[in-house]
């Protein structure tokens, strides 16, 4: 396709010169490009069947992927519940000796051996603290400035020799696992 200049110096396309009597450009080209015998019904039917097979194959693939994802989701949920159950079993197995120690302390209390009761309770507390420490539980430090992320202020009172906003007394110890606070430390804060 080349462009030619008319007498005024304007560029014109050869397609514009091929107009049908109604003034539509390229109408003669459209009629010559698509002969009537090229639209074979059997060829169109074969192309339609190929497209339908491709579409059905794509739908089968999509259904398979959806089923695989659903199976994956169910398997992960089942594995998570089993993991939680195993974690609970492991913790319970570690706490059973502590329960045994408490039973021995109660048995000693029935026989009025006060020294053994106190020693048994102290040993039981140490055993329980050891089990919790082995699971990653640690006590929240309650000395120094008040931190609302790990402390719960129960009371603010004046205190001599302590800066305002510092913890002066621990009412209940707090614990955490890593960055997760299991229970904040309940404290009294200096005014």
Helices and strands as residue ranges (DSSP letters): E 3-5, E 11-13, H 14-17, H 27-33, G 36-38, H 41-110, H 114-134, E 137-139, E 151-157, E 167-172, E 175-177, E 180-183, E 185-190
